[in-house]
Amino acid sequence: MKLGTKIQLYITVMSAIVVILINTFVYFSYKNFSLDAEMSQLEGRGINIMQELQNAIGSDANTRAVLQSHLLSDGFIVLLNETGEQELKITTSASYPENFEEYNTGQYRDVVTYNDIHFVMVSLPIIWENGEVYNLQIYENIGFLYDTFNILQWILIISTLIILVVIYFLNRIITNVILKPVNKLIDKMKETENTSGYTMLEVNSNDTKELKDLSESFNEMMLDLKENDEQQQAFIMNASHELKTPITVIDSYSQMLKRFGKKREDILDESIFAISDEAKRMKYLTEQLLSFSKAAQARENFLPEKLNLVQMILGIKNRLEPVYGRNINMQYETDYMSVTADADSLDQLLKIFLDNAYKYSSDDININITQDNEYTKVDIIDRGIGIPEEDIGKIFNRFYRVDKARARKTGGSGLGLSIAEELAKMNDIMVSVESTVDEGTTFTLKFESGKEKEDENG
């Protein structure tokens, strides 16, 4: 169901409920007020009749004459004795029924219906001359009021229908006016599907705040998609370029092997070593591409938890020292420093920085771990070739390498630090770099956590 149809339906139904409730309240309020007014008026007349009857009893006046003088324009009066028998009845119409209420010594008023004729009645007790308590009942025909009620009922029903029809069409017009810019916006969005580029929506100053926000959000999304597409294209181009070099080398040596491999052993040996080196390089590059892809998708399995940073780095140190063939020196204040991070991604992140320090230096690697009331910091320090100041801002770009010749020699792909940046963002870790050419580089990892020293076995 369309939004406009839903709005029309909801508003029309709610308006119908409100109008029906209001008209029902008006109808019954008017009916009760009118009947109450008639009964109050009849009760007043009944009290006057009762007083004159008591005076007439004392002065031997004719009771029927008193009742006759007070007879209503349309109704009847009944006088009942203590046994409930009718002593006297005076009526304005012979067609009125013989029915009446039972004998009652209490004073009350009510609305009664006999043979589809509506009456208001008043029942009053009268002390008769012999001391008996008689019951005077006065009935007034209120058929004219019920005719008025019926007319009012039809007026309210017809007016309700007219109001609902008017509300429906007004609501339709207003809904169309409100949704017109939204529909235009939808049409513009659909037009972008038929274009090869990333079309931005024009933000109209006359639009409502919601439409402006929607247009701006769409434009921001298109810019993000454009940037992501450009990054993907650049990634594919860089990956193709990186793979092209070893493939070219392998192809060249393969051609040499076809021509001279059987005749010259030196070319055979050279070709075998070159092809092996380039194959290893291609394997490393594909592993880095796979690692990069996994890092980008790691959020799906991201599980942050409290970790003992010192214990984790000690474990990595013990695993990597035999591989690197050099010392990894650690300095820390206490055996337990707590941080919150995903264990797998943090392990990969630390390995990347340690591997980077190993490749671009020949001395021992130093790790300093400090913690204060605000942050936990890890400094990974090498005494290698360093990074020129103008290149520091680019080292986290994909496939970027400061010294391509040295990177080729060390087997670098230019993806490691880019993967590290992605993992750091995922764990809310701030990464900073300080480097001096020919002196070394320090990568600092800063965790947003307070100082939480706990007993390791507690």
Beta strands, then each sheet from edge to edge (+ up, - down):
strand 1: 75-80
strand 2: 86-91
strand 3: 108-114
strand 4: 117-127
strand 5: 133-141
strand 6: 304-308
strand 7: 328-332
strand 8: 338-342
strand 9: 365-371
strand 10: 375-382
strand 11: 429-436
strand 12: 440-448
sheet 1: 2+ 1- 5+ 4- 3+
sheet 2: 6+ 8-
sheet 3: 7+ 9+ 10- 12+ 11-
end
